[in-house]
């Protein structure tokens, strides 16, 4: 149920941020949005937690000057060393962004990362998400944080767009 709520909230955020804005709209070169889920390759880990999947939602304006405006959210679906579900939550504010190719967006900013282990979340952690879309509205999401990097997750549910 929690995962469905996170995905629903991410979709609503994406729709809101994708709506046209009057101030500075002429400076926006692209919009990147997602309400998507995917899988990681076997053996992937983050912060000592085995991670097998991703749920992500974001809505970001990519501007001509390299700035970005929006939010990035991801839940890394993991399993603790004891075999229990341990989800890692990443909530970020995007401050810069680029579109190096028509189907690629690179989103950068700072995030709060909660490892889901009961300890306080790490704040102001730098992150970069590289989003690649395909013709089916899916693709990959690569994520690198100041704590660790992950291989690209292959999106197999929902959609991601770079327009």
C-alpha positions as MATLAB code, in Angstrom:
seq = 'XXXXXXXXXXXXXXXXXXXXXXXXXXXXXXXXXXXXXXXXXXXXXXXXXXXXXXXXXXXXXXXXXXXXXXXXXXXXXXXXXXXXXXXXXXXXXXXXXXXXXXXXXXXXXXXXXXXXXXXXXXXXXXXXXXXXXXXXXXXXXXXXXXXXXXXXXXXXXXXXXXX';
ca = [
       0.000    0.000    0.000;
       2.850    2.390    0.880;
       4.461    1.827   -2.508;
       1.197    2.584   -4.339;
       0.798    5.804   -2.345;
       4.355    6.900   -3.178;
       3.813    6.215   -6.883;
       0.453    8.043   -6.882;
       1.965   11.079   -5.143;
       4.864   11.076   -7.609;
       2.461   11.022  -10.570;
       0.519   13.971   -9.172;
       3.743   15.925   -8.578;
       4.915   15.150  -12.110;
       1.631   16.328  -13.616;
       1.727   19.550  -11.605;
       5.310   20.390  -12.545;
       4.713   19.532  -16.198;
       1.933   22.131  -16.431;
       2.964   25.361  -18.192;
       4.234   28.192  -15.982;
       4.005   31.818  -17.061;
       7.205   33.135  -15.433;
      10.306   32.089  -17.334;
       8.503   29.657  -19.624;
      10.479   30.985  -22.594;
      13.712   29.858  -20.888;
      12.610   26.241  -20.470;
      14.007   23.868  -23.070;
      12.566   20.643  -21.698;
      10.427   18.999  -19.070;
      11.377   15.647  -17.543;
       8.692   13.699  -15.668;
       8.226   10.213  -14.281;
       5.953    7.988  -12.325;
       7.803    4.737  -12.884;
       9.170    1.565  -11.401;
      11.974   -0.702  -12.444;
      14.529   -3.306  -11.516;
      18.226   -3.323  -10.722;
      20.704   -5.973  -11.847;
      21.287   -8.839   -9.384;
      23.891   -8.033   -6.739;
      23.072   -4.309   -6.541;
      23.452   -2.736   -3.101;
      23.242    0.711   -1.543;
      24.439    1.520    1.967;
      24.825   -2.171    2.792;
      21.264   -2.971    1.700;
      20.607   -5.353   -1.201;
      18.489   -3.394   -3.684;
      16.375   -5.094   -6.339;
      13.952   -2.411   -7.497;
      13.159    1.281   -7.824;
      10.054    3.425   -7.696;
      10.601    6.991   -8.847;
       8.601   10.111   -9.426;
       9.865   13.463  -10.561;
       8.904   16.605  -12.393;
      11.683   18.926  -13.524;
      12.023   21.969  -15.778;
      15.302   21.995  -17.690;
      16.345   25.556  -18.528;
      18.613   27.024  -21.204;
      21.071   28.353  -18.603;
      21.631   24.843  -17.125;
      19.436   25.444  -14.126;
      16.699   23.053  -13.171;
      13.560   23.445  -11.110;
      11.720   20.529   -9.584;
      11.672   17.562   -7.282;
      13.146   14.079   -7.568;
      11.895   11.193   -5.472;
      12.981    7.573   -5.423;
      12.354    4.576   -3.238;
      14.985    1.865   -3.518;
      13.284   -1.449   -2.797;
      15.668   -3.456   -0.686;
      16.279   -6.301    1.696;
      18.301   -5.994    4.893;
      21.036   -8.416    5.905;
      18.393  -10.155    8.049;
      16.187  -10.774    5.007;
      13.617   -8.120    5.957;
      12.205   -5.455    3.645;
      14.257   -2.262    3.948;
      13.302    0.556    1.617;
      15.615    3.521    1.116;
      13.946    6.871    0.473;
      15.622    9.617   -1.549;
      13.895   13.014   -1.697;
      15.767   15.625   -3.713;
      15.514   19.160   -4.947;
      16.807   19.580   -8.497;
      18.864   22.766   -8.949;
      20.603   22.109  -12.262;
      19.697   20.037  -15.281;
      20.721   19.377  -18.853;
      19.449   17.575  -21.909;
      22.508   16.186  -23.724;
      20.319   14.295  -26.231;
      16.607   14.377  -27.128;
      15.885   11.314  -24.968;
      18.277   12.023  -22.062;
      18.002   14.313  -19.041;
      20.648   14.775  -16.355;
      19.216   16.090  -13.079;
      21.452   17.351  -10.268;
      20.782   18.710   -6.804;
      20.757   17.804   -3.138;
      18.712   15.148   -1.379;
      17.694   13.755    1.946;
      18.430   10.032    2.091;
      16.743    7.794    4.663;
      18.298    4.328    4.688;
      15.221    2.921    6.435;
      17.263    1.582    9.336;
      15.847    3.786   12.099;
      18.816    6.164   12.120;
      18.448    9.849   11.191;
      18.357   10.613    7.469;
      21.399   12.152    5.760;
      20.604   15.660    4.531;
      21.997   17.831    1.736;
      23.554   14.843   -0.030;
      24.548   15.687   -3.628;
      22.887   13.521   -6.270;
      22.754   13.117  -10.027;
      20.041   11.187  -11.821;
      20.539   10.314  -15.482;
      17.250    9.560  -17.196;
      17.108    7.866  -20.602;
      13.766    7.312  -22.304;
      12.790    4.971  -25.110;
       9.929    4.959  -27.642;
       7.677    3.141  -25.139;
       7.981    5.831  -22.437;
      10.277    3.639  -20.406;
      14.096    3.374  -20.400;
      16.554    3.667  -17.507;
      17.281    5.792  -14.454;
      20.875    5.946  -13.215;
      21.505    7.409   -9.773;
      24.718    8.605   -8.126;
      24.718   10.169   -4.659;
      27.391   11.452   -2.335;
      26.913    8.178   -0.433;
      27.107    5.694   -3.332;
      26.377    5.085   -6.992;
      23.969    2.591   -8.493;
      23.811    0.913  -11.884;
      20.954    2.077  -14.088;
      17.557    0.681  -13.159;
      15.591   -0.672  -16.129;
      12.104    0.837  -16.109;
       9.340   -1.721  -16.641;
       6.284   -0.010  -15.112;
       4.818    3.470  -15.517;
       6.389    6.060  -17.777;
       9.246    8.528  -18.002;
       9.344   11.432  -20.430;
      11.841   14.027  -21.600;
      10.080   16.625  -23.785;
];
